Amino acid sequence: MNVLILGGVAAGTKTAAKLKRENPGWDVKILTKGKDISYAGCGLPYYVGDVIHEKADLIVNTPEKFTALTGVNVQVGVEVTSVCPEKKSVEAKLLESGETKTYGYDKLVIATGASPFIPDIPGLDLKNVFTMRTPDDAIALRQAVEEGGIKRAVVAGGGFIGLEVAENLSAKGVKTTVIDFAPHVLPNFLDPEMSEYVENKMSDAGVMPMTGVALEGVIGTDKVEKVQTSRRAMKADALVLAIGIRPNTAFLKDSGIEMFKGTILTDEYMRTNIEDIYAAGDCAMVHNRQSGKPAWSPMGSTANISGRLLAKNMAGAELSYKGVLGTGVAKLPGGVNAGRTGLTETAAKAEGYDVITALCVVDDKAHYYPGAGSFIVKMTADKASGKLLGVQTLGSGAVDKMTDIAVTAISLGATVDQLATMDFAYAPPFSTAIHPIANAANILLNKMNGELDSFTPVEYAEGKAEGYRIIDCAIQPSMPAYPYLDVTKITGEVEGYGKDEKLLLVCSKGKRAYLTQNRLKYYGYTNTKVLEGGTIFNTEVAEQD
């Protein structure tokens, strides 16, 4: 069997290695345009920040080592220019010599990945304009910073890579601004109020977010001096383009392979619409596990999973890829880690769900253990069935663990009440006696059952608490502008408060406000609301005079 694989980073090398393990006698060949294969694309920002010290650590495998380890024939510097399914062949250009060559195949895997989107604006030919897609990109940016020529930088793009580059530039002493055309950073990954929290933490750390701003050009004589945006020109010594990526599929234009917006459509077995042609990685669509719709998931994790399944299927198995959940985690400026899986509230509503959410602040481990912190958790569920739809988590701790638990629960169709009673691991250095995600589930359950009456941060921002009297319910008085109630002193009717008066109960996290609500309800107070997330999330409440 002659298998030809186009592309040699994540999906291509995973498919090739697994194929050779399944069928050592098969002729498996990788053609790749670049000189490197199997490099750590997700690690590039951390090389910029010197978290990863050595250049060599970015290269998982050289072509020579990969061939020796797997038996795969790797040919670098080969740019495929067209695919001819009728002849079962591809045309390619050998970049070193300039000659053209035809390669035949029995089965073809397209894993050509994606490239940075480069906008059509003036000034991109100036020195100190960078992208962040290959090891050479990270090496060039770090070298420029360490040579002392970059004191101020603009990062265009508020997604994962852009924010990770910004964090690492800031750690190297570079004054950094992030611009994005979207209304918020991490658009489509977090709900807007969660993104706003991230933006506030970025600002506190000196990494300034400017959203709703278009990149219009770069100004300078020989190198970057200013970055022109739709709002104003900003002084800068460097511009890092992290606006997004586009699939490397232009060479497939006349192949007959079905695509959507330049991304190859595949079925659940990674097959294209043409027999014996498969696709995986950043150039291909997979499916969303919840909706069943085609989904683009340009993640190293997706590339490796689909590449492995593809190889198994090509070798005779019939294993379907059930799809992605939009899962991701990131280390962000301001000491915030962000994790999400499943549907955000915005996405769930767009899918037609009758949604209920709860946003809460919970301990990430035993509060008395050194280094304990908090998680901000937004949990989304279907109101009718109680089915868990999505979880977003922000905090300084292990948001990946929270996210992975939610991945498991959503993938297995769990309801919120099932999540609340799972037997999670507990010891003070790792968790709380009631696990943080179970704690969040209990809060959502209280809301679903009517035991918690609350306003979400979004509802509060929309003015739905208009006419409510704000009451400080913290352990100690913390908001001088408002009256204070200590739940431990409430033993009956509270003087100065009407039984039908609209009362908005606020504490630091939301827990003590809920306890106060519970006590007031018992004594006949009928119109109380708790502000979800407390003053830790809704900082503007505590700042009011």
TORZA-583912 format. One record per residue (C-alpha): residue number from 0; residue in three letters; x, y, z. Coordinates in nm, 3 decimals, m for minus. Layout:
% TORZA-583912
REC   num   residu      east     north        up
REC   NUM      ALA         X         Y         Z
...
This chain:
% TORZA-583912
REC   num   residu      east     north        up
REC     0      MET     0.000     0.000     0.000
REC     1      ASN     0.139     0.337    m0.107
REC     2      VAL     0.019     0.610     0.132
REC     3      LEU     0.107     0.971     0.061
REC     4      ILE     0.068     1.228     0.340
REC     5      LEU     0.078     1.598     0.264
REC     6      GLY     0.200     1.792     0.568
REC     7      GLY     0.429     1.698     0.852
REC     8      VAL     0.336     1.876     1.172
REC     9      ALA     0.074     1.732     1.411
REC    10      ALA    m0.189     1.544     1.210
REC    11      GLY     0.049     1.433     0.935
REC    12      THR     0.315     1.285     1.162
REC    13      LYS     0.059     1.125     1.394
REC    14      THR    m0.116     0.957     1.100
REC    15      ALA     0.214     0.840     0.950
REC    16      ALA     0.355     0.700     1.274
REC    17      LYS     0.035     0.513     1.358
REC    18      LEU     0.006     0.372     1.005
REC    19      LYS     0.354     0.226     1.025
REC    20      ARG     0.276     0.069     1.362
REC    21      GLU    m0.042    m0.081     1.221
REC    22      ASN     0.119    m0.197     0.894
REC    23      PRO     0.501    m0.186     0.901
REC    24      GLY     0.517    m0.309     0.542
REC    25      TRP     0.323    m0.016     0.396
REC    26      ASP     0.508     0.253     0.202
REC    27      VAL     0.423     0.572     0.392
REC    28      LYS     0.565     0.900     0.265
REC    29      ILE     0.533     1.254     0.406
REC    30      LEU     0.576     1.556     0.178
REC    31      THR     0.613     1.886     0.360
REC    32      LYS     0.693     2.236     0.240
REC    33      GLY     0.894     2.345     0.544
REC    34      LYS     1.225     2.223     0.676
REC    35      ASP     1.087     2.125     1.018
REC    36      ILE     0.835     1.857     1.110
REC    37      SER     0.652     1.779     1.432
REC    38      TYR     0.734     2.107     1.605
REC    39      ALA     0.570     2.245     1.920
REC    40      GLY     0.347     2.514     1.770
REC    41      CYS     0.159     2.567     2.097
REC    42      GLY     0.487     2.620     2.280
REC    43      LEU     0.612     2.908     2.064
REC    44      PRO     0.489     3.194     2.290
REC    45      TYR     0.672     3.035     2.583
REC    46      TYR     0.999     3.035     2.392
REC    47      VAL     0.948     3.409     2.337
REC    48      GLY     0.920     3.452     2.715
REC    49      ASP     1.219     3.224     2.788
REC    50      VAL     0.995     2.980     2.976
REC    51      ILE     1.118     2.729     2.719
REC    52      HIS     1.489     2.806     2.708
REC    53      GLU     1.635     2.614     2.415
REC    54      LYS     1.543     2.635     2.047
REC    55      ALA     1.592     2.260     2.015
REC    56      ASP     1.310     2.200     2.265
REC    57      LEU     1.060     2.337     2.010
REC    58      ILE     1.141     2.058     1.764
REC    59      VAL     0.973     1.735     1.872
REC    60      ASN     1.135     1.536     1.590
REC    61      THR     1.373     1.604     1.306
REC    62      PRO     1.300     1.433     0.972
REC    63      GLU     1.597     1.202     1.028
REC    64      LYS     1.496     1.102     1.380
REC    65      PHE     1.134     1.052     1.277
REC    66      THR     1.233     0.828     0.986
REC    67      ALA     1.463     0.623     1.210
REC    68      LEU     1.196     0.587     1.476
REC    69      THR     0.895     0.509     1.254
REC    70      GLY     1.019     0.401     0.913
REC    71      VAL     0.826     0.681     0.743
REC    72      ASN     0.991     0.842     0.440
REC    73      VAL     0.999     1.219     0.507
REC    74      GLN     1.072     1.461     0.225
REC    75      VAL     1.108     1.827     0.325
REC    76      GLY     1.109     2.131     0.097
REC    77      VAL     0.837     1.981    m0.123
REC    78      GLU     0.544     2.209    m0.207
REC    79      VAL     0.243     2.024    m0.347
REC    80      THR     0.078     2.239    m0.613
REC    81      SER    m0.216     2.023    m0.723
REC    82      VAL    m0.400     1.697    m0.662
REC    83      CYS    m0.540     1.483    m0.943
REC    84      PRO    m0.782     1.223    m0.798
REC    85      GLU    m0.847     1.066    m1.140
REC    86      LYS    m0.480     0.975    m1.179
REC    87      LYS    m0.426     0.922    m0.806
REC    88      SER    m0.130     1.156    m0.814
REC    89      VAL    m0.009     1.494    m0.691
REC    90      GLU     0.211     1.750    m0.860
REC    91      ALA     0.481     1.913    m0.650
REC    92      LYS     0.765     2.162    m0.669
REC    93      LEU     1.102     2.080    m0.513
REC    94      LEU     1.188     2.413    m0.352
REC    95      GLU     1.564     2.368    m0.348
REC    96      SER     1.603     2.286    m0.716
REC    97      GLY     1.285     2.439    m0.858
REC    98      GLU     1.201     2.124    m1.053
REC    99      THR     0.855     1.968    m1.059
REC   100      LYS     0.776     1.611    m0.969
REC   101      THR     0.474     1.378    m0.974
REC   102      TYR     0.396     1.149    m0.681
REC   103      GLY     0.147     0.864    m0.710
REC   104      TYR    m0.060     0.720    m0.426
REC   105      ASP    m0.304     0.446    m0.337
REC   106      LYS    m0.439     0.650    m0.049
REC   107      LEU    m0.385     1.021     0.017
REC   108      VAL    m0.396     1.212     0.347
REC   109      ILE    m0.416     1.590     0.335
REC   110      ALA    m0.276     1.741     0.654
REC   111      THR    m0.134     2.067     0.523
REC   112      GLY    m0.236     2.270     0.827
REC   113      ALA    m0.289     2.644     0.821
REC   114      SER    m0.093     2.968     0.790
REC   115      PRO    m0.124     3.303     0.967
REC   116      PHE    m0.373     3.543     0.817
REC   117      ILE    m0.183     3.844     0.683
REC   118      PRO    m0.407     4.149     0.628
REC   119      ASP    m0.367     4.365     0.321
REC   120      ILE    m0.237     4.679     0.492
REC   121      PRO     0.064     4.904     0.432
REC   122      GLY     0.391     4.871     0.621
REC   123      LEU     0.409     4.496     0.678
REC   124      ASP     0.747     4.485     0.503
REC   125      LEU     0.908     4.692     0.779
REC   126      LYS     1.151     4.536     1.024
REC   127      ASN     1.001     4.402     1.349
REC   128      VAL     0.672     4.281     1.202
REC   129      PHE     0.631     3.923     1.325
REC   130      THR     0.393     3.629     1.296
REC   131      MET     0.378     3.333     1.537
REC   132      ARG     0.334     3.003     1.357
REC   133      THR     0.673     2.832     1.323
REC   134      PRO     0.982     2.796     1.544
REC   135      ASP     1.160     3.051     1.326
REC   136      ASP     0.891     3.307     1.413
REC   137      ALA     0.940     3.261     1.788
REC   138      ILE     1.319     3.259     1.756
REC   139      ALA     1.317     3.586     1.559
REC   140      LEU     1.087     3.766     1.806
REC   141      ARG     1.279     3.656     2.115
REC   142      GLN     1.611     3.750     1.956
REC   143      ALA     1.481     4.098     1.872
REC   144      VAL     1.358     4.147     2.230
REC   145      GLU     1.682     4.026     2.384
REC   146      GLU     1.887     4.252     2.158
REC   147      GLY     1.710     4.544     2.327
REC   148      GLY     1.537     4.691     2.026
REC   149      ILE     1.180     4.628     2.140
REC   150      LYS     1.044     4.823     2.436
REC   151      ARG     0.683     4.860     2.320
REC   152      ALA     0.486     4.609     2.117
REC   153      VAL     0.139     4.578     1.972
REC   154      VAL    m0.012     4.231     1.938
REC   155      ALA    m0.290     4.219     1.679
REC   156      GLY    m0.530     3.945     1.784
REC   157      GLY    m0.698     3.866     2.114
REC   158      GLY    m0.719     3.489     2.076
REC   159      PHE    m0.510     3.224     2.251
REC   160      ILE    m0.183     3.284     2.067
REC   161      GLY    m0.213     3.662     2.080
REC   162      LEU    m0.274     3.669     2.454
REC   163      GLU    m0.004     3.411     2.525
REC   164      VAL     0.248     3.613     2.322
REC   165      ALA     0.138     3.928     2.505
REC   166      GLU     0.185     3.763     2.843
REC   167      ASN     0.535     3.647     2.752
REC   168      LEU     0.639     3.980     2.602
REC   169      SER     0.520     4.154     2.917
REC   170      ALA     0.721     3.911     3.128
REC   171      LYS     1.028     4.014     2.928
REC   172      GLY     0.970     4.378     3.018
REC   173      VAL     0.802     4.483     2.692
REC   174      LYS     0.512     4.726     2.731
REC   175      THR     0.240     4.543     2.538
REC   176      THR    m0.099     4.635     2.396
REC   177      VAL    m0.342     4.382     2.246
REC   178      ILE    m0.581     4.502     1.977
REC   179      ASP    m0.875     4.310     1.832
REC   180      PHE    m1.160     4.400     1.599
REC   181      ALA    m1.402     4.189     1.808
REC   182      PRO    m1.588     4.348     2.102
REC   183      HIS    m1.382     4.141     2.348
REC   184      VAL    m1.072     3.927     2.373
REC   185      LEU    m1.126     3.552     2.335
REC   186      PRO    m1.434     3.608     2.118
REC   187      ASN    m1.652     3.297     2.078
REC   188      PHE    m1.448     3.118     2.346
REC   189      LEU    m1.596     3.290     2.652
REC   190      ASP    m1.921     3.472     2.713
REC   191      PRO    m1.878     3.852     2.703
REC   192      GLU    m1.885     3.911     3.079
REC   193      MET    m1.616     3.646     3.131
REC   194      SER    m1.402     3.811     2.863
REC   195      GLU    m1.448     4.147     3.035
REC   196      TYR    m1.311     3.998     3.356
REC   197      VAL    m1.004     3.876     3.164
REC   198      GLU    m0.961     4.222     3.010
REC   199      ASN    m0.969     4.384     3.354
REC   200      LYS    m0.701     4.146     3.481
REC   201      MET    m0.490     4.217     3.173
REC   202      SER    m0.513     4.590     3.239
REC   203      ASP    m0.418     4.541     3.604
REC   204      ALA    m0.107     4.356     3.486
REC   205      GLY    m0.010     4.633     3.244
REC   206      VAL    m0.113     4.452     2.924
REC   207      MET    m0.367     4.687     2.771
REC   208      PRO    m0.659     4.542     2.569
REC   209      MET    m0.810     4.759     2.296
REC   210      THR    m1.115     4.590     2.148
REC   211      GLY    m1.344     4.697     1.867
REC   212      VAL    m1.035     4.831     1.692
REC   213      ALA    m0.918     4.752     1.339
REC   214      LEU    m0.553     4.723     1.238
REC   215      GLU    m0.502     4.963     0.945
REC   216      GLY    m0.128     4.984     0.886
REC   217      VAL     0.227     5.011     1.012
REC   218      ILE     0.422     5.336     1.007
REC   219      GLY     0.800     5.368     0.998
REC   220      THR     1.104     5.433     0.783
REC   221      ASP     1.303     5.112     0.809
REC   222      LYS     1.137     4.949     1.110
REC   223      VAL     0.812     4.970     1.304
REC   224      GLU     0.764     5.309     1.469
REC   225      LYS     0.386     5.327     1.501
REC   226      VAL     0.090     5.096     1.449
REC   227      GLN    m0.209     5.263     1.287
REC   228      THR    m0.549     5.150     1.416
REC   229      SER    m0.900     5.267     1.339
REC   230      ARG    m0.889     5.458     1.668
REC   231      ARG    m0.541     5.613     1.661
REC   232      ALA    m0.176     5.559     1.579
REC   233      MET     0.016     5.391     1.863
REC   234      LYS     0.389     5.418     1.922
REC   235      ALA     0.547     5.075     1.898
REC   236      ASP     0.877     4.905     1.821
REC   237      ALA     0.714     4.583     1.700
REC   238      LEU     0.390     4.438     1.569
REC   239      VAL     0.301     4.073     1.623
REC   240      LEU     0.029     3.944     1.390
REC   241      ALA    m0.191     3.687     1.563
REC   242      ILE    m0.517     3.773     1.390
REC   243      GLY    m0.599     3.416     1.301
REC   244      ILE    m0.510     3.140     1.058
REC   245      ARG    m0.632     3.022     0.720
REC   246      PRO    m0.624     2.658     0.595
REC   247      ASN    m0.347     2.574     0.349
REC   248      THR    m0.581     2.441     0.081
REC   249      ALA    m0.545     2.674    m0.219
REC   250      PHE    m0.369     2.398    m0.415
REC   251      LEU    m0.690     2.190    m0.401
REC   252      LYS    m0.891     2.441    m0.605
REC   253      ASP    m0.950     2.212    m0.904
REC   254      SER    m0.935     1.879    m0.722
REC   255      GLY    m1.309     1.829    m0.671
REC   256      ILE    m1.260     1.795    m0.295
REC   257      GLU    m1.554     1.950    m0.113
REC   258      MET    m1.469     2.243     0.113
REC   259      PHE    m1.634     2.509     0.326
REC   260      LYS    m1.463     2.848     0.339
REC   261      GLY    m1.140     2.686     0.230
REC   262      THR    m1.156     2.409     0.493
REC   263      ILE    m1.189     2.047     0.381
REC   264      LEU    m1.516     1.878     0.472
REC   265      THR    m1.483     1.526     0.611
REC   266      ASP    m1.716     1.265     0.755
REC   267      GLU    m1.677     1.112     1.102
REC   268      TYR    m1.411     0.876     0.964
REC   269      MET    m1.197     1.164     0.827
REC   270      ARG    m1.290     1.074     0.469
REC   271      THR    m1.342     1.344     0.208
REC   272      ASN    m1.604     1.321    m0.066
REC   273      ILE    m1.346     1.154    m0.293
REC   274      GLU    m1.261     0.788    m0.245
REC   275      ASP    m0.919     0.715    m0.091
REC   276      ILE    m0.860     1.078     0.007
REC   277      TYR    m0.864     1.167     0.377
REC   278      ALA    m0.798     1.491     0.564
REC   279      ALA    m0.705     1.587     0.919
REC   280      GLY    m0.564     1.876     1.120
REC   281      ASP    m0.602     2.250     1.079
REC   282      CYS    m0.692     2.223     0.709
REC   283      ALA    m0.998     2.004     0.776
REC   284      MET    m1.337     2.020     0.942
REC   285      VAL    m1.446     1.777     1.211
REC   286      HIS    m1.787     1.781     1.385
REC   287      ASN    m1.925     1.935     1.701
REC   288      ARG    m2.017     1.660     1.946
REC   289      GLN    m2.320     1.847     2.078
REC   290      SER    m2.477     1.981     1.760
REC   291      GLY    m2.342     1.731     1.507
REC   292      LYS    m2.261     2.021     1.274
REC   293      PRO    m1.927     2.060     1.095
REC   294      ALA    m1.677     2.242     1.316
REC   295      TRP    m1.330     2.382     1.264
REC   296      SER    m1.103     2.293     1.555
REC   297      PRO    m0.747     2.404     1.472
REC   298      MET    m0.597     2.254     1.788
REC   299      GLY    m0.303     2.021     1.833
REC   300      SER    m0.523     1.790     2.039
REC   301      THR    m0.783     1.758     1.762
REC   302      ALA    m0.510     1.701     1.503
REC   303      ASN    m0.358     1.415     1.701
REC   304      ILE    m0.689     1.247     1.784
REC   305      SER    m0.817     1.264     1.427
REC   306      GLY    m0.480     1.160     1.283
REC   307      ARG    m0.467     0.850     1.500
REC   308      LEU    m0.825     0.748     1.417
REC   309      LEU    m0.764     0.816     1.050
REC   310      ALA    m0.469     0.576     1.048
REC   311      LYS    m0.669     0.307     1.230
REC   312      ASN    m0.952     0.342     0.979
REC   313      MET    m0.719     0.331     0.681
REC   314      ALA    m0.574     0.011     0.825
REC   315      GLY    m0.916    m0.154     0.837
REC   316      ALA    m1.096    m0.035     1.150
REC   317      GLU    m1.415     0.169     1.145
REC   318      LEU    m1.380     0.415     1.430
REC   319      SER    m1.588     0.732     1.419
REC   320      TYR    m1.469     1.059     1.566
REC   321      LYS    m1.758     1.176     1.782
REC   322      GLY    m1.639     1.535     1.759
REC   323      VAL    m1.516     1.833     1.953
REC   324      LEU    m1.667     2.048     2.226
REC   325      GLY    m1.471     2.367     2.163
REC   326      THR    m1.249     2.274     2.456
REC   327      GLY    m0.952     2.495     2.536
REC   328      VAL    m0.732     2.620     2.817
REC   329      ALA    m0.490     2.911     2.821
REC   330      LYS    m0.250     3.093     3.053
REC   331      LEU    m0.332     3.461     3.018
REC   332      PRO    m0.187     3.797     3.121
REC   333      GLY    m0.268     3.901     3.476
REC   334      GLY    m0.217     3.558     3.631
REC   335      VAL    m0.548     3.427     3.498
REC   336      ASN    m0.591     3.079     3.354
REC   337      ALA    m0.898     3.027     3.137
REC   338      GLY    m1.072     2.704     3.047
REC   339      ARG    m1.389     2.623     2.860
REC   340      THR    m1.571     2.330     2.712
REC   341      GLY    m1.915     2.281     2.562
REC   342      LEU    m2.156     2.557     2.472
REC   343      THR    m2.132     2.907     2.610
REC   344      GLU    m2.460     3.070     2.707
REC   345      THR    m2.446     3.267     2.381
REC   346      ALA    m2.389     2.955     2.170
REC   347      ALA    m2.647     2.747     2.359
REC   348      LYS    m2.916     3.008     2.294
REC   349      ALA    m2.819     3.017     1.927
REC   350      GLU    m2.867     2.639     1.916
REC   351      GLY    m3.221     2.682     2.048
REC   352      TYR    m3.176     2.567     2.408
REC   353      ASP    m3.382     2.714     2.690
REC   354      VAL    m3.077     2.801     2.895
REC   355      ILE    m3.016     2.851     3.264
REC   356      THR    m2.678     2.957     3.399
REC   357      ALA    m2.507     3.025     3.729
REC   358      LEU    m2.187     3.223     3.777
REC   359      CYS    m2.016     3.158     4.106
REC   360      VAL    m1.688     3.202     4.290
REC   361      VAL    m1.566     2.883     4.462
REC   362      ASP    m1.247     2.781     4.641
REC   363      ASP    m0.999     2.593     4.423
REC   364      LYS    m0.861     2.393     4.718
REC   365      ALA    m0.903     2.390     5.095
REC   366      HIS    m0.912     2.757     5.195
REC   367      TYR    m0.660     2.705     5.477
REC   368      TYR    m0.402     2.538     5.253
REC   369      PRO    m0.111     2.762     5.140
REC   370      GLY    m0.164     2.893     4.789
REC   371      ALA    m0.539     2.844     4.792
REC   372      GLY    m0.731     3.064     4.551
REC   373      SER    m1.065     3.085     4.378
REC   374      PHE    m1.228     2.971     4.058
REC   375      ILE    m1.484     3.183     3.878
REC   376      VAL    m1.715     2.926     3.721
REC   377      LYS    m1.998     2.984     3.477
REC   378      MET    m2.205     2.672     3.428
REC   379      THR    m2.466     2.644     3.153
REC   380      ALA    m2.746     2.387     3.142
REC   381      ASP    m3.066     2.307     2.957
REC   382      LYS    m3.349     2.421     3.181
REC   383      ALA    m3.595     2.146     3.090
REC   384      SER    m3.372     1.839     3.105
REC   385      GLY    m3.105     1.962     3.346
REC   386      LYS    m2.841     1.845     3.099
REC   387      LEU    m2.501     2.008     3.137
REC   388      LEU    m2.419     2.212     2.826
REC   389      GLY    m2.100     2.398     2.906
REC   390      VAL    m1.855     2.518     3.169
REC   391      GLN    m1.626     2.823     3.168
REC   392      THR    m1.361     2.859     3.439
REC   393      LEU    m1.124     3.143     3.527
REC   394      GLY    m0.866     3.140     3.806
REC   395      SER    m0.503     3.111     3.903
REC   396      GLY    m0.526     2.737     3.967
REC   397      ALA    m0.586     2.416     3.772
REC   398      VAL    m0.865     2.526     3.539
REC   399      ASP    m0.768     2.236     3.310
REC   400      LYS    m0.892     1.988     3.571
REC   401      MET    m1.226     2.167     3.595
REC   402      THR    m1.248     2.174     3.217
REC   403      ASP    m1.160     1.808     3.171
REC   404      ILE    m1.420     1.699     3.427
REC   405      ALA    m1.679     1.897     3.233
REC   406      VAL    m1.561     1.741     2.904
REC   407      THR    m1.623     1.397     3.049
REC   408      ALA    m1.963     1.490     3.188
REC   409      ILE    m2.087     1.654     2.868
REC   410      SER    m1.952     1.373     2.649
REC   411      LEU    m2.144     1.117     2.855
REC   412      GLY    m2.464     1.324     2.863
REC   413      ALA    m2.457     1.401     3.235
REC   414      THR    m2.711     1.622     3.405
REC   415      VAL    m2.618     1.887     3.659
REC   416      ASP    m2.753     1.681     3.951
REC   417      GLN    m2.539     1.385     3.846
REC   418      LEU    m2.231     1.605     3.836
REC   419      ALA    m2.309     1.734     4.185
REC   420      THR    m2.280     1.389     4.345
REC   421      MET    m1.983     1.235     4.164
REC   422      ASP    m1.708     1.087     4.380
REC   423      PHE    m1.426     1.335     4.308
REC   424      ALA    m1.082     1.313     4.467
REC   425      TYR    m1.021     1.526     4.775
REC   426      ALA    m0.722     1.629     4.979
REC   427      PRO    m0.648     1.985     5.093
REC   428      PRO    m0.355     2.047     4.851
REC   429      PHE    m0.570     1.952     4.553
REC   430      SER    m0.935     2.030     4.606
REC   431      THR    m1.217     2.101     4.849
REC   432      ALA    m1.429     1.846     5.034
REC   433      ILE    m1.710     1.926     4.794
REC   434      HIS    m1.519     1.953     4.468
REC   435      PRO    m1.523     2.300     4.305
REC   436      ILE    m1.715     2.176     4.003
REC   437      ALA    m1.966     1.995     4.228
REC   438      ASN    m1.995     2.314     4.431
REC   439      ALA    m2.078     2.506     4.113
REC   440      ALA    m2.329     2.237     4.016
REC   441      ASN    m2.498     2.266     4.356
REC   442      ILE    m2.531     2.642     4.313
REC   443      LEU    m2.688     2.596     3.969
REC   444      LEU    m2.919     2.329     4.112
REC   445      ASN    m3.027     2.568     4.387
REC   446      LYS    m3.112     2.820     4.118
REC   447      MET    m3.295     2.562     3.906
REC   448      ASN    m3.496     2.447     4.209
REC   449      GLY    m3.587     2.802     4.313
REC   450      GLU    m3.385     2.790     4.635
REC   451      LEU    m3.151     3.062     4.505
REC   452      ASP    m3.305     3.380     4.364
REC   453      SER    m3.036     3.578     4.189
REC   454      PHE    m2.927     3.824     3.925
REC   455      THR    m2.648     3.720     3.693
REC   456      PRO    m2.373     3.976     3.630
REC   457      VAL    m2.523     4.032     3.284
REC   458      GLU    m2.869     4.099     3.430
REC   459      TYR    m2.717     4.339     3.680
REC   460      ALA    m2.528     4.522     3.406
REC   461      GLU    m2.850     4.543     3.203
REC   462      GLY    m3.017     4.730     3.489
REC   463      LYS    m3.251     4.456     3.608
REC   464      ALA    m3.157     4.536     3.969
REC   465      GLU    m3.292     4.890     3.929
REC   466      GLY    m3.500     4.976     4.237
REC   467      TYR    m3.328     4.719     4.458
REC   468      ARG    m3.158     4.832     4.777
REC   469      ILE    m2.803     4.696     4.788
REC   470      ILE    m2.711     4.526     5.115
REC   471      ASP    m2.353     4.440     5.215
REC   472      CYS    m2.357     4.079     5.342
REC   473      ALA    m1.982     4.012     5.364
REC   474      ILE    m1.815     3.862     5.672
REC   475      GLN    m1.706     4.213     5.767
REC   476      PRO    m1.848     4.542     5.634
REC   477      SER    m1.674     4.596     5.300
REC   478      MET    m1.887     4.850     5.111
REC   479      PRO    m1.917     5.177     5.306
REC   480      ALA    m2.179     5.311     5.067
REC   481      TYR    m2.433     5.045     5.167
REC   482      PRO    m2.602     4.915     5.483
REC   483      TYR    m2.454     4.599     5.637
REC   484      LEU    m2.627     4.279     5.746
REC   485      ASP    m2.453     4.001     5.940
REC   486      VAL    m2.632     3.671     5.875
REC   487      THR    m2.528     3.538     6.216
REC   488      LYS    m2.725     3.821     6.384
REC   489      ILE    m3.048     3.764     6.192
REC   490      THR    m3.281     3.589     6.435
REC   491      GLY    m3.614     3.735     6.330
REC   492      GLU    m3.757     4.043     6.164
REC   493      VAL    m3.479     4.291     6.082
REC   494      GLU    m3.548     4.647     6.185
REC   495      GLY    m3.545     4.896     5.897
REC   496      TYR    m3.622     4.643     5.623
REC   497      GLY    m3.969     4.588     5.481
REC   498      LYS    m4.083     4.230     5.425
REC   499      ASP    m4.168     4.313     5.059
REC   500      GLU    m3.877     4.553     5.002
REC   501      LYS    m3.651     4.481     4.705
REC   502      LEU    m3.316     4.382     4.854
REC   503      LEU    m3.003     4.296     4.652
REC   504      LEU    m2.772     4.092     4.872
REC   505      VAL    m2.400     4.123     4.792
REC   506      CYS    m2.087     3.968     4.943
REC   507      SER    m1.741     3.891     4.806
REC   508      LYS    m1.821     3.554     4.643
REC   509      GLY    m2.198     3.511     4.667
REC   510      LYS    m2.208     3.237     4.931
REC   511      ARG    m2.274     3.455     5.234
REC   512      ALA    m2.534     3.654     5.039
REC   513      TYR    m2.712     3.325     4.965
REC   514      LEU    m2.702     3.229     5.333
REC   515      THR    m2.848     3.569     5.418
REC   516      GLN    m3.122     3.523     5.160
REC   517      ASN    m3.208     3.183     5.299
REC   518      ARG    m3.238     3.326     5.651
REC   519      LEU    m3.443     3.627     5.540
REC   520      LYS    m3.681     3.404     5.342
REC   521      TYR    m3.745     3.201     5.656
REC   522      TYR    m3.844     3.518     5.839
REC   523      GLY    m4.086     3.627     5.566
REC   524      TYR    m3.879     3.849     5.336
REC   525      THR    m4.021     3.790     4.989
REC   526      ASN    m3.825     4.007     4.749
REC   527      THR    m3.456     3.934     4.787
REC   528      LYS    m3.199     3.869     4.515
REC   529      VAL    m2.836     3.756     4.534
REC   530      LEU    m2.576     3.904     4.299
REC   531      GLU    m2.397     3.607     4.140
REC   532      GLY    m2.019     3.628     4.156
REC   533      GLY    m2.024     3.890     4.431
REC   534      THR    m1.778     4.177     4.435
REC   535      ILE    m1.490     3.955     4.322
REC   536      PHE    m1.651     3.938     3.978
REC   537      ASN    m1.872     4.250     3.987
REC   538      THR    m1.599     4.488     4.096
REC   539      GLU    m1.797     4.797     3.997
REC   540      VAL    m2.048     4.735     4.278
REC   541      ALA    m1.787     4.763     4.552
REC   542      GLU    m1.640     5.075     4.388
REC   543      GLN    m1.968     5.270     4.394
REC   544      ASP    m1.995     5.559     4.639
